[in-house]
């Protein structure tokens, strides 16, 4: 089963929002029933990145790469970055994967790889 992460498009003005918002940031006249979900594209450009070393024990890893990616539709999203030598401006491709597991729960998020 292919998992998706969704953005939300305002039915009144067409503005695309990620993450979900209760009120449209463009027309300001929208309520939470006036958005249509839209799957986020998987391709984008790496805007910036960092490595985290002081992680909570539930991650069970030494280092976690994070990146902010501008997707092909202009939406920016933060996700895990699994690239050996990331470079700002490089093309990346995302997959929705388990990013953290706890006792009986899996948490999903976008994980980016070099395109």
C-alpha positions in Angstrom: 0.0 0.0 0.0 1.5 3.3 -1.1 1.2 5.9 1.7 0.7 9.6 1.0 1.2 12.9 2.8 -1.4 15.5 1.9 -1.6 19.2 1.4 -4.9 21.0 1.4 -6.3 23.3 -1.3 -8.7 26.1 -0.5 -11.9 25.7 -2.5 -12.5 29.4 -2.6 -9.1 30.8 -3.8 -7.0 27.7 -4.7 -4.2 28.4 -2.2 -2.4 25.2 -1.3 -1.5 24.7 2.4 0.8 22.3 4.2 0.4 21.5 7.0 -3.4 21.7 7.4 -4.8 25.1 8.5 -8.2 26.0 9.9 -8.3 29.3 7.9 -6.8 30.0 4.5 -3.8 32.2 4.7 -4.6 33.9 1.4 -8.4 34.6 1.4 -8.9 34.4 5.2 -12.5 33.6 4.7 -12.3 29.8 4.8 -13.3 27.4 7.5 -12.1 23.8 8.0 -14.8 22.3 5.8 -13.6 24.2 2.7 -10.3 22.4 1.9 -9.7 19.5 -0.5 -6.8 17.1 0.3 -4.2 16.7 -2.4 -1.3 14.3 -2.3 2.1 16.0 -2.1 4.5 15.4 -5.0 7.6 13.3 -4.2 10.2 15.3 -6.2 11.9 18.5 -5.1 15.0 20.6 -4.4 16.9 20.6 -1.1 16.7 24.1 0.4 18.7 23.4 3.6 19.8 20.6 5.8 21.3 19.7 9.2 22.3 16.7 11.3 20.9 16.1 14.7 23.1 14.3 17.3 21.3 14.7 20.6 18.3 12.5 19.8 15.8 11.0 22.3 16.5 7.3 23.0 13.4 6.1 21.0 15.3 6.9 17.8 18.0 4.3 18.6 20.4 6.0 16.1 23.5 8.1 16.5 22.7 10.8 14.0 19.6 12.0 12.1 19.7 14.0 8.9 16.9 16.5 8.4 16.2 18.6 5.3 13.8 21.2 4.1 12.7 20.5 0.6 10.8 22.6 -1.9 8.6 20.2 -3.7 7.8 20.5 -7.4 4.5 22.3 -6.6 6.2 25.0 -4.5 5.3 23.6 -1.0 8.1 23.2 1.5 8.3 20.2 3.7 10.7 19.0 6.4 11.7 15.4 6.3 14.4 13.0 7.2 17.3 13.1 4.8 19.2 9.9 3.8 21.8 11.3 1.5 25.6 10.7 2.2 26.8 14.1 1.1 23.8 16.5 0.9 24.2 19.7 -1.1 21.9 22.7 -1.2 20.1 22.8 -4.5 20.4 19.0 -5.2 17.4 17.1 -6.5 15.8 14.7 -4.1 12.9 12.2 -4.1 10.7 11.5 -1.1 9.1 8.3 0.2 6.6 8.0 3.0 8.2 5.6 5.5 8.3 4.8 9.2 10.4 7.5 10.8 9.9 6.3 14.4 8.6 3.3 16.1 7.4 3.0 19.7 6.0 0.0 21.5 2.9 -0.6 19.3 2.9 2.4 17.1 4.6 3.4 13.9 5.0 7.1 12.9 5.2 7.9 9.2 6.9 10.9 7.6 8.7 11.9 4.4 12.2 10.5 3.9 14.3 12.0 1.2 16.9 10.3 -1.0 19.1 11.6 -3.8 17.1 11.7 -7.1 
